[in-house]
């Protein structure tokens, strides 16, 4: 889902994480079948791929 004014994807929310070690990670946070899911990934591309799969599954 995107807004009409921007091309920013709103669902699922993908957040950038900053660890104490200095590394950066990406988190997909969503709810699927009443269960809250939070998964972390090394790259934003991996997080987007997983987020699309979760979004498609929730529409079924």
Helices and strands as residue ranges (DSSP letters): E 13-18, E 24-32, E 35-41, H 44-59
